[in-house]
Structures are given as structure tokens and as C-alpha cells.
Amino acid sequence: MRDGTTVPGVTREAVAGSRTITDLVDANAVSRRHGEGATLVLNSLHRFWPPLVEFCRDLAMELGHPTQCNAYITPAGDAKGFAFHHDTHDVFVLQVTGRKRWQVHQPVITLPTKSQPRSGADLVPDGQPPLIDTELGPGDTLYLPRGYVHAAATTDSRSLHLTVGVLAITWYDVLRDVVATAADELSFRHALPVSPHDALEQDPDQLAAVLQQAAAWLSALPVERARELLEARVRKAAPAEPLRLLAQAEAVAGCAPDFPVRPRRGLRWSIQTAGERVTLQLPDCRLDLPAYTADALRRALTTPGTPAELGAAGLGLDADDAVVLVRRLLREGALVGAG
């Protein structure tokens, strides 16, 4: 990137079997462009680099909103990766190496949504002084709420910084989820009349009637239904830690009374006891178990930080029952091996 524009000519072709891959990185071209002032952008590191995967997942669990992380490596000499722009999500800038000067201005759109990105010098009126004009060094952090216009340039040293984005869930997002359920109502699935424009010109009350009907439907919608949709979106915001499939299979096969396990980080669950049975509700399945396992279930799923050892000393069950229970929880992805 340079001044907000993607630099061309940094990819090459290669043949893999019978396929031609056209978007491989050309390392030599990237090196040249970087030497000419372009910024290297490493997108979505929260998906690839284990320390940032864990950091962003833990942050999302703490905040209840999705997170992401990109890295920007900008050469020295007043180089800019992006022109003035605003982000449609909150950002924490984490300066890793080098120094960078940041200028922050008032928003031109208050709390912009994902469909309202803006960039360009016209976002900053001539002569308007910045709200913030500061230089970040290694270890410094800058918080930019969504909508605040900003740009950054290097000084006399190359800069590497991370931008941790917090993709806040808004009430608009929840309303979109709620309105989408109108598809379940037959009356809203009828087609518009033939020649809609002419028909509505002749009978303009049709549209008003539909809006009134929609308002009545929305008012009658159970709050619990809206809560379910909200909770479903929040669950997606902070997904549970990914399972290491081969390691998990080995844990199931090798489960023994002294096998160490721990709860799967970020997994949402609930336990309900009724009579002689206890139900463990997981995101994608429900386990029906004997009621006497309830305390052991809670202990296995809430032991923080350190492994829980199976057997009477760990879960309060005899060794055979403990192995059966933990093997089942491993198989369903509620526990993971801690060895």
C-alpha cells in the first residue's frame, strides 16, 4: 500500500499440477516496492500467528465483540500506507518497532457502519487542526474509536505496528437479524404488484399499510426471540479455541484415570438437572447424563488454568466413571488434553 492505493505488480504465476496459480507473492517485487516507500500489509494475523490468535480470541471473550489484527511495516522517510480515512470499527494501534507520527481529526460520520467507509484528503477541512498529533514509539498504544479520521507517517526509522480491530456489534446489527426473521411471515413473502411503480402511484396507501403491518409484527415479536438472535451473534463474536483434531483424537483414545485435561477456552455451556438426569447443553449438541455426574461436570468444565486429574481425587467419581465421562467430554470438544 502507498497513500491508500494498492501497489500493483507484486504477484507472479506458478504451476501446481494442472492448475495455474496467479496470485503468488513475488518476493523480489515486494522488496523493490517496499524500498520505494510502499507499506507491507499483513492482513488477518489473528487467523494465522498463534500468539495473536490467542490474544485476539481472549480479547473477544473479554469484550464480547469480534476482534481482528493486521500488521503494517512502513519504510522510513515520511512514508504513508494510507491517506486520511476512518475505520468502521474501533482500533488499538500497538507500536512494535520504529516510530510513527499519527494525526487524528474529528469524525465526518458519527459511528459509521460497515457500509460507510470513507477515505481521502477531503475528510479534513483546510486549516483544521488535529485533535491528536503525536509520535508513537515502541510499546506505545493509541486508541481510535470508529469514525475518527486519521493518517500516519514514518519518521527517520522504519515502523512496524499492529492494528487490533474491535468490530463492535451494534443495535443496528441486532435489528437486521430480527427483521430477517420476517421471512417466516407469509404476508411479507407476497410479491409486489405487477408494474410496482405504477401500482403504488395509483394506490400509495399500499406501502403505508405494509409499514404499519411490519411495525405491528415487530411490536408483537417476543423479546426472548430477539434475545436468542443477539446471543447467537455474540457467540460468533468470540468462538471457542479451535480443536487440534489429531491431538484430540489421541486424547480420546488414550484417556486414562490419570490423564490431564482442561476446559476448552471460550466454550459456552449450561447445565440443568431434572430428577435423575442432568443435561449439558453445548453449542452444537446436548448430552443427557445421570444426575450424579452433575458436580463432576461442573468441576471438569470450570477448573481454571491447571489440569484436572481424573479419578476420585479430581472429579469426585470412581476411576471408571471418570474415564467414561471425560472421554465423552473430549469427544464432544468440551475438554481438551492438557498434557
ABEGO torsion letter per residue (X at the ends): XBGGBBBBGABBBBBBEABBBAABBBAAAAAAAAAAGBBBBBBGAAAABAAAAAAAAAAAAAAGBBBBBBBBBBBBGGBBABBBBBBABBBBBBBABEBBBBBBBBBABBGBBAAABBBEAAABBBGBBBABBBBBBBGBBBBBBBGBBBBBBBBABBBBBBBBBBBBBBAAAAAAAAAAAAAABAAAABBBBBGAAAAAAABAAAAAAAAAAAAAAAAABBAAAAAAAAAAAAAAABBBBBBBAAAAAAAAAABBAABBBBBBBGBBBBBBBBEABBBBBBAABBBBBBAAAAAAAAAAAABBGBBBBBEAAAAGBBAAAAAAAAAAAAAAGABBBAX
